[in-house]
Amino acid sequence: MSKSSGSGTGKKGGSRPDAVIVGAGIIGCGIALALGRKGYEPLVVERSEDSGLGSTRLSTAVIRQRFGHATTVALALEGMRTWQRWGDFLNVDDSEGMASFKETGVAWLLPTDQADTSGISRMMAHVGAVTERVKPGQLADRFPTLQFPEEPGSIEAIVEPEAGYVDDPWLATHNLRVAAEAAGARFIFGTRVTEITNRFAAATGTARQVTGVVTDKGGAISSPVVVNAAGPASAGVNLLARCPLSLTTAPLRQQVLEGPAPAVSHARSATPVFADLTAGYYCRPDPARLRIGSIDPRDEVDFQSNPDKPDEVVSSSFRKAKLAAHSRRMPSGKMRSIQPLVGLYDVTVADWTPILDRTDLEGYFVAIGTSGAWFKGGPTIGFLMAELIDAIRSGGQDHDSSPVLIRLPITRNLIDMSFFSRLRRPHRTGGLL
Ligand SMILES: Cc1cc2nc3c(=O)[nH]c(=O)nc-3n(C[C@H](O)[C@H](O)[C@H](O)COP(=O)(O)OP(=O)(O)OC[C@H]3O[C@@H](n4cnc5c(N)ncnc54)[C@H](O)[C@@H]3O)c2cc1C
């Protein structure tokens, strides 16, 4: 990993940035690129020595569209279309190489009696996402590397044929960062934001507006816009701004198991990413790093008090349960050696849906609560945030009473940003499924 690709050497040579972005994960780098392309000169402040080392580094990076609401399907679809044309989208050379999208397809293995299966597929089709239904009797032919020992007729599959995974989420984030730098963004690494400053707004004398950040290097950086893209540290960063949200976010521990699985490579074309709702686990069939994890992250709910120091121990009950489910479903996918890993989701506790919004502190924005599902949407969330910030800052739009609407550039779906508001009633259809 490179430590820096030109940190602090932007075209303005250290002058006041138009926006400070806290965090250089997939979300912060996506926002930096989109703001840069809109003519802003953002500065990203990252406490680690490199981009993409937070939640993003451990992402399984599955790119799929099946969600319970048309808006999240639209966001995921635009994300997938972006990953499909990654090189053209970024239009830069990265000396580290380019991340690549592996179009394996994604199969959802579901109980046949699930009431909403047809409804979700119809809704997805309406948004433009392609799915195929594989009936119980066709499963064995369609997925020769998987076993279906259950009672005949009890399982079916919904396949997203164009979906898949990104092979290296760290590299993808690095690619975004290089493109952001080319668009005029600057990055400072190894620097923690310790305070978000504000003052009474001149116009009202009562409302507060953000004035910049203070870092652990002792410097104050003034800026009219600060964006919280701090991932699992997002709730703490809101407190640095003295701006907690009623829709709160919290770091949730996630366990995964990873390792090479040689047998997968022989049948790679036939093995999609699969999310097995009947057994409660998912599998990314990357032959070099097959990964299994929990499809229901509420399996072992384990919120962490300190996002800097999560409990790193993978429980033996998790390991046993997931390996048993995997060896039953995919006997040929046995990992040669197993690396247990722990990552953190930044969860919007009430509904598992991101909060992409302004706040009551003028100029302070949040792109948080990605809830374990939005690596796939990182570049698109960057675009949405840049449009939102610009509509509010330049256009003066009161987003709380008159929501900003944004047309997605590739799929042309229209996003009503009130869906991601901090003031929303929690969605019933949020979450991973
Ligand atoms: C195990 C696991 C599996 C996942 N699988 C998938 C998947 O299959 N598909 C999918 O789409 N998504 C998946 N996700 C979710 C996805 O990875 C996240 O939604 C996404 O990476 C969040 O990115 P982020 O930029 O918000 O957070 P992060 O990557 O955590 O970035 C935030 C950054 O902010 C920095 N920071 C925090 N506080 C400060 C501060 N005070 N000062 C300066 N810097 C600060 C941190 O160091 C960090 O680098 C998964 C996540 C995990 C953990």
The ligand as a Gaussian input file, in Angstrom:
#p B3LYP/6-31G(d) Opt

LIG

0 1
 C      -17.051000      -7.265000       7.256000
 C      -17.721000      -6.278000       6.340000
 C      -18.317000      -6.738000       5.169000
 C      -18.965000      -5.834000       4.329000
 N      -19.492000      -6.285000       3.157000
 C      -20.024000      -5.422000       2.264000
 C      -20.461000      -5.875000       1.009000
 O      -20.376000      -7.065000       0.699000
 N      -20.962000      -4.952000       0.127000
 C      -21.059000      -3.638000       0.440000
 O      -21.506000      -2.864000      -0.398000
 N      -20.664000      -3.177000       1.652000
 C      -20.141000      -4.040000       2.564000
 N      -19.700000      -3.600000       3.779000
 C      -19.968000      -2.214000       4.159000
 C      -18.978000      -1.248000       3.550000
 O      -17.695000      -1.781000       3.607000
 C      -19.081000       0.073000       4.315000
 O      -20.429000       0.537000       4.220000
 C      -18.156000       1.147000       3.748000
 O      -16.849000       0.639000       3.561000
 C      -18.111000       2.331000       4.703000
 O      -17.176000       3.255000       4.221000
 P      -16.864000       4.580000       5.008000
 O      -15.988000       5.389000       4.143000
 O      -18.132000       5.168000       5.512000
 O      -16.116000       4.093000       6.336000
 P      -14.584000       3.779000       6.617000
 O      -13.995000       2.941000       5.552000
 O      -14.504000       3.273000       8.009000
 O      -13.890000       5.194000       6.523000
 C      -13.997000       6.161000       7.542000
 C      -12.636000       6.760000       7.762000
 O      -12.753000       7.838000       8.689000
 C      -11.561000       7.892000       9.429000
 N      -11.825000       8.666000      10.647000
 C      -12.709000       8.374000      11.630000
 N      -12.675000       9.332000      12.582000
 C      -11.771000      10.253000      12.185000
 C      -11.307000      11.489000      12.738000
 N      -11.744000      11.967000      13.915000
 N      -10.343000      12.182000      12.071000
 C       -9.867000      11.714000      10.870000
 N      -10.275000      10.539000      10.314000
 C      -11.220000       9.838000      10.945000
 C      -11.245000       6.429000       9.686000
 O       -9.874000       6.237000      10.000000
 C      -11.639000       5.782000       8.366000
 O      -10.551000       5.636000       7.484000
 C      -19.028000      -4.459000       4.656000
 C      -18.405000      -3.999000       5.818000
 C      -17.751000      -4.895000       6.652000
 C      -17.076000      -4.390000       7.896000

